[in-house]
Amino acid sequence: MLFNGPSVLQALPDQERRIREEIQSLKADYVLNVSEDDLLASLVGKYTLYIPILSESDISVDYGEHKVDVSRDRMRIFDDRSGPIYVAGTSVTFIVPFQGDPNLFGVQPQTFSYSLSGSNPEIVGTEIRITYAGANLNAATARRTFDGELGQIKQNLANLKTAIDRHNAGLAELIRAEIQKRKQKLLADANIASEIGFPIRRRHGVPTTYAVPVQKRKPKIETPVVSSGKFQPEPALAMAEYDEILGIVRSMVHVMERSPKAFEKMGEEDLRTQFLVQLNGQYEGRATGETFNFQGKTDILIREGDRNVFIAECKFWAGEKQYLETIDQVLSYLSWRDTKAAVLIFNRNVNFTDVLAQIVESTPKHPHYKRTVAKLDESSVRYVFRLPGDPNRELTLSVLAFNVPTLHEAERAQH
């Protein structure tokens, strides 16, 4: 009988228990090294329940001969009713295709009603097969009975769907909480500090002409764990501090937009130097007084020991090929998990709307792209990339595009 198994009130808690048991069964090294979002997506995919959806437009019928036991038919006269008495009859089977989890036909919804009406329902693969048989089977009666039974099946699925949808909606939150709880336990067992201090301090009394107003605080470094073995912690720039840095960058660009004459002839290195001045005006390093510095031609970076934990690349827009090569360059500079980076795209003399569209279209083409996190504003998008050679080592990359007008463009806009 369909829907005649355990109640949904029992089945869903059992499902949640299996989720917790699987997360607890994962090896410690795996939990500490795997990308949390990747593990989350995998478990959500595995434990999401898909309510069956009936394909009523594809219902078909099969029929054939069928031996019918009439020994209990009181309208027939027999000398001996001690055993079955078969006569030739007919069977009609209604075949109802569906999509979804066939196991859910065995779960009883909170509100449940179902009568077999003499049928013999079976779940065969992705089909419900409901058979009616009789010595004097009437087509109209069989169809009417089937329609009634199909209606009951649909009603029970609708009742079940309410609970299943609620379960699925909370699945990601449940799984992430369990993963994080397991990680915290493993880190506590390994006696790892929850944070590593990174000595970049806000300077006091510095004008914030170019910077977004911020609360004065001591920046901190988050401590995600990626290494195997003894779980050596790896420093990473705190997300809040990362956003503050990008805010200073945006404010500096607003100055450029308002004063195009001062910046119209500057190249990438000169523009980068302007950012370095403002960033180091808000932050100070451990010994040199300069947290932000540069190597090579265009990068702005923060270093901890011999590793980069933040890097920004400044480029004038020159098409998709150069843009993807810039991402390659950023990836080559970073080697720790959960590091933060930015690509600053400056546009001159190109339709800015087209540039933004090309950035959105081009980014997922990069072989190390993993997912889009969020659109930060009209011209900024945050992504996650994997570092080459290790899909579990992830890089947060924000792409900020700015239209830097020439003096001629600014004067024309005023008129």
C-alpha positions in Angstrom: 0.0 0.0 0.0 1.4 3.4 -0.9 2.2 5.9 1.8 1.9 3.1 4.4 5.4 3.3 5.9 6.8 5.5 8.7 5.3 8.9 9.3 7.0 12.0 7.8 7.4 13.1 11.5 9.7 10.1 12.0 11.3 10.0 8.6 12.7 13.5 8.5 14.4 13.4 11.9 15.9 10.1 10.8 17.3 11.8 7.7 18.8 14.6 9.8 20.4 12.0 12.1 22.0 10.3 9.1 23.4 13.7 8.0 25.0 14.2 11.4 26.4 10.6 11.5 28.0 11.1 8.0 29.7 14.3 9.0 30.9 12.8 12.2 32.3 9.8 10.2 34.4 11.9 7.9 38.1 11.7 8.7 39.5 14.7 10.6 42.1 15.6 7.9 39.4 15.6 5.3 37.1 17.9 7.2 40.0 20.3 8.0 41.3 20.4 4.4 38.2 20.3 2.3 36.5 23.4 1.0 33.6 24.0 3.4 31.4 25.2 0.5 32.2 22.3 -1.6 31.5 19.8 1.1 28.2 21.7 1.9 27.1 21.5 -1.7 27.9 17.8 -1.9 25.9 16.9 1.2 23.0 19.2 0.3 22.8 17.5 -3.1 22.9 14.1 -1.5 20.3 14.7 1.2 17.8 16.9 -0.6 14.5 15.1 -1.0 12.7 15.3 -4.3 8.9 14.9 -4.0 7.6 12.7 -6.9 6.0 14.7 -9.6 3.5 12.7 -11.7 3.6 13.0 -15.5 -0.2 12.8 -16.0 0.1 13.6 -19.7 2.2 10.4 -20.2 -0.2 8.0 -18.5 -0.6 4.8 -20.5 -2.6 1.5 -20.2 -1.6 -2.1 -20.6 -4.1 -5.0 -20.5 -4.1 -8.8 -20.8 -5.7 -12.0 -19.7 -5.8 -12.7 -16.0 -6.9 -15.7 -13.9 -9.4 -14.5 -11.4 -10.3 -16.4 -8.2 -14.1 -16.4 -7.8 -14.3 -18.8 -4.9 -15.6 -16.0 -2.7 -18.2 -14.8 -5.2 -21.5 -15.6 -3.5 -23.3 -15.1 -6.8 -21.6 -18.2 -8.1 -22.6 -21.7 -7.0 -19.8 -24.2 -6.2 -19.8 -27.6 -4.5 -16.4 -27.0 -2.8 -15.1 -23.5 -1.8 -12.2 -24.8 0.2 -9.6 -23.7 -2.4 -9.3 -21.1 -5.1 -11.5 -21.4 -8.2 -10.1 -19.6 -11.2 -11.9 -18.4 -14.3 -10.6 -16.5 -17.3 -10.6 -12.8 -16.7 -9.0 -9.5 -17.8 -6.5 -7.1 -16.2 -6.0 -3.5 -16.9 -2.8 -1.7 -15.7 -2.6 2.1 -15.5 1.1 3.2 -15.8 1.8 6.6 -14.3 5.4 7.9 -14.9 6.9 10.2 -12.3 10.1 12.2 -11.5 11.5 12.3 -8.0 12.4 10.0 -5.2 10.4 6.7 -5.3 11.1 6.0 -1.7 8.8 8.9 -0.7 5.8 6.8 -1.8 6.6 4.8 1.4 6.4 7.8 3.7 3.1 8.6 5.3 2.1 12.4 5.3 0.7 14.0 8.5 -2.7 14.1 6.8 -3.3 10.8 5.1 -6.1 9.0 3.2 -5.9 6.2 0.8 -8.0 3.2 -0.2 -6.8 0.5 -2.6 -10.2 0.0 -4.3 -9.2 -3.5 -5.3 -6.0 -2.3 -7.1 -2.5 -3.7 -6.7 -0.2 -0.6 -6.9 3.5 -1.1 -7.5 6.5 1.2 -7.9 8.6 -0.1 -10.7 11.5 2.2 -11.5 10.0 5.6 -12.2 6.5 4.4 -12.7 3.4 3.7 -10.6 1.6 0.7 -11.9 -2.0 0.3 -10.7 -3.8 -2.9 -11.8 -7.5 -3.8 -11.8 -8.6 -7.3 -12.6 -11.9 -9.1 -12.8 -13.9 -11.7 -14.7 -16.3 -9.1 -15.9 -14.1 -6.0 -15.9 -15.9 -2.9 -17.0 -13.7 -0.2 -18.8 -15.8 2.7 -17.5 -15.7 1.4 -13.9 -12.0 0.8 -14.1 -11.3 4.3 -15.4 -13.5 5.9 -12.7 -11.9 3.9 -10.0 -8.4 4.8 -11.3 -9.2 8.5 -11.4 -10.3 8.4 -7.8 -7.2 6.6 -6.7 -5.0 8.9 -8.7 -6.6 11.8 -7.0 -5.8 10.3 -3.6 -2.2 9.8 -4.6 -1.9 13.4 -5.7 -3.4 14.7 -2.5 -1.1 12.6 -0.3 1.9 13.9 -2.3 0.7 17.5 -1.8 0.4 16.9 1.9 3.9 15.3 2.0 5.4 18.2 -0.1 4.7 20.7 2.7 7.0 18.9 5.1 9.6 18.0 2.5 9.9 21.6 1.3 10.4 22.8 4.9 13.1 20.2 5.3 14.9 21.1 2.1 14.8 24.8 2.9 16.7 24.3 6.2 19.1 21.7 4.9 22.0 24.0 4.0 21.8 25.8 7.4 21.7 22.4 9.2 24.6 20.9 7.3 26.8 24.0 7.6 26.3 24.2 11.3 27.2 20.5 11.7 30.4 21.0 9.6 31.4 24.0 11.5 30.7 22.3 14.9 32.9 19.3 13.8 35.7 21.6 12.7 35.6 23.6 15.9 35.8 20.3 17.9 38.8 19.1 15.8 40.6 22.4 16.2 40.0 22.4 19.9 41.3 18.9 20.2 44.4 20.0 18.3 44.8 23.0 20.6 44.8 25.5 17.8 44.2 29.1 18.6 41.1 30.4 17.0 42.8 33.5 15.6 46.4 34.6 14.7 47.0 38.3 15.3 48.4 40.1 12.3 50.1 43.4 13.2 48.5 45.9 10.9 47.2 48.9 13.0 45.1 51.9 12.0 47.1 55.1 12.2 45.5 57.6 14.6 44.6 61.1 13.6 45.0 60.6 9.9 42.5 62.6 7.7 40.1 60.3 5.9 39.7 62.5 2.8 39.9 59.5 0.5 38.7 56.8 2.8 35.2 55.6 3.9 34.7 56.5 7.6 35.6 53.5 9.7 35.5 52.6 13.3 39.0 52.5 14.8 39.9 49.0 15.7 42.8 46.5 15.7 42.5 44.4 12.5 42.6 40.7 13.0 43.5 37.7 10.9 41.1 34.8 10.7 42.6 31.3 11.0 41.1 28.9 8.6 42.9 25.5 8.6 44.0 23.7 5.4 47.1 21.8 6.1 47.1 18.1 6.9 49.2 16.4 9.6 49.5 18.6 12.6 47.1 21.2 11.3 49.5 24.2 11.3 47.4 27.4 11.2 47.7 29.7 8.2 47.0 33.4 8.6 44.4 35.1 6.4 43.1 38.6 6.2 39.8 39.1 8.1 36.8 39.6 5.7 35.8 42.8 7.5 39.3 44.3 7.0 39.3 43.1 3.4 36.0 45.1 2.8 37.5 48.1 4.5 40.5 48.0 2.1 38.2 47.8 -0.9 36.2 50.7 0.5 39.3 52.9 0.6 40.0 51.9 -3.0 36.5 52.9 -4.0 36.8 56.3 -2.3 40.1 57.0 -4.0 38.5 56.3 -7.4 35.7 58.7 -6.6 38.4 61.4 -6.1 39.7 60.5 -9.6 36.3 60.8 -11.1 35.8 64.3 -9.5 39.3 65.5 -10.5 40.0 64.0 -13.9 42.7 66.6 -14.8 45.0 65.4 -12.0 44.8 61.8 -13.1 44.1 61.8 -16.9 47.7 61.1 -17.9 48.6 58.6 -15.2 49.5 55.0 -16.1 49.0 51.9 -14.1 52.0 52.3 -11.9 51.2 56.0 -11.1 47.6 55.1 -10.2 48.8 52.2 -8.1 51.1 54.6 -6.2 48.1 56.8 -5.4 46.4 53.8 -3.8 49.5 52.9 -1.8 49.6 56.4 -0.3 46.0 56.3 0.8 46.2 52.7 2.1 49.3 53.2 4.1 47.8 56.4 5.4 45.2 54.3 7.1 47.3 51.2 8.1 50.8 50.8 9.4 53.1 47.8 9.4 55.1 46.0 12.0 58.4 47.7 11.5 58.6 49.6 8.2 55.5 51.7 8.7 54.2 50.4 5.3 51.8 47.6 5.4 51.0 48.0 1.7 53.8 47.8 -0.8 54.5 46.5 -4.2 56.6 44.1 -6.2 56.9 43.8 -9.9 54.9 46.2 -12.0 51.4 46.5 -10.7 50.6 44.6 -7.6 49.6 46.0 -4.2 50.1 43.5 -1.4 50.2 42.6 2.3 52.7 40.0 3.4 52.9 37.8 6.5 56.4 36.3 6.7 57.2 35.1 3.2 53.6 34.8 2.1 51.1 37.2 0.5 47.7 37.4 2.3 46.3 40.2 0.2 47.1 41.3 -3.4 45.5 43.7 -5.8 46.2 44.1 -9.5 45.6 47.4 -11.3 44.9 47.1 -15.0 43.4 49.3 -17.7 40.7 47.3 -19.6 42.2 45.7 -22.7 39.8 42.9 -23.5 39.0 39.5 -22.2 42.4 37.9 -22.9 44.3 40.3 -20.8 41.7 40.2 -18.1 42.0 36.4 -17.7 45.8 36.7 -17.8 45.5 39.2 -14.9 43.6 36.6 -12.9 46.3 34.0 -13.7 48.9 36.5 -12.4 46.9 37.0 -9.1 46.6 33.2 -8.6 50.4 32.8 -9.1 51.1 35.1 -6.2 48.9 33.4 -3.6 49.4 30.0 -2.0 47.5 30.0 1.2 43.9 29.1 1.7 41.2 31.8 2.1 43.5 34.6 1.0 41.9 37.7 -0.3 42.6 39.5 -3.6 41.3 42.2 -5.9 41.5 43.1 -9.5 41.0 46.8 -10.2 39.9 47.5 -13.7 40.2 51.0 -15.0 38.3 52.0 -18.1 39.1 54.8 -20.5 37.5 55.4 -23.9 35.5 52.2 -24.0 31.8 51.8 -23.4 31.7 51.1 -19.7 28.5 49.1 -19.9 30.1 46.8 -22.4 33.2 46.4 -20.1 31.0 45.4 -17.2 29.1 42.9 -19.3 32.4 41.4 -20.6 33.7 41.0 -17.1 30.6 39.1 -16.0 30.7 36.9 -19.1 34.4 36.3 -19.1 35.1 35.4 -15.4 33.5 32.0 -15.4 35.6 31.0 -18.4 38.7 30.9 -16.3 39.7 27.3 -15.6 40.1 27.9 -11.8 36.8 29.7 -11.4 34.6 28.0 -8.8 31.6 30.2 -8.1 30.1 33.7 -7.9 29.6 34.9 -4.4 27.7 38.2 -4.8 27.4 41.4 -6.7 28.8 44.1 -4.4 27.5 47.0 -6.4 26.8 48.0 -10.0 30.4 47.6 -11.0 31.9 45.1 -8.5 31.5 41.4 -8.2 33.0 38.9 -5.7 34.1 35.4 -6.8 35.8 32.3 -5.4 38.6 30.7 -7.3 40.6 27.6 -6.5 44.4 27.9 -6.3 46.2 25.9 -9.1 47.0 22.4 -8.0 44.6 22.1 -5.1 40.8 22.5 -5.6 40.3 22.8 -1.8 42.5 25.9 -1.5 40.3 28.8 -2.2 40.9 32.5 -3.1 38.3 35.3 -2.6 38.7 37.6 -5.5 36.8 40.9 -5.9 36.7 42.5 -9.3 36.1 46.2 -9.1 35.7 48.1 -12.3 35.9 51.9 -12.5 35.3 54.4 -15.3 38.0 56.9 -15.1 37.1 59.8 -17.4 39.6 61.9 -19.3 39.5 65.7 -18.8 37.8 66.0 -22.2 35.0 63.6 -21.2 34.5 65.4 -18.0 34.2 68.8 -19.6 31.8 67.5 -22.2 29.6 66.0 -19.5 29.4 69.5 -17.8 28.0 71.0 -21.0 
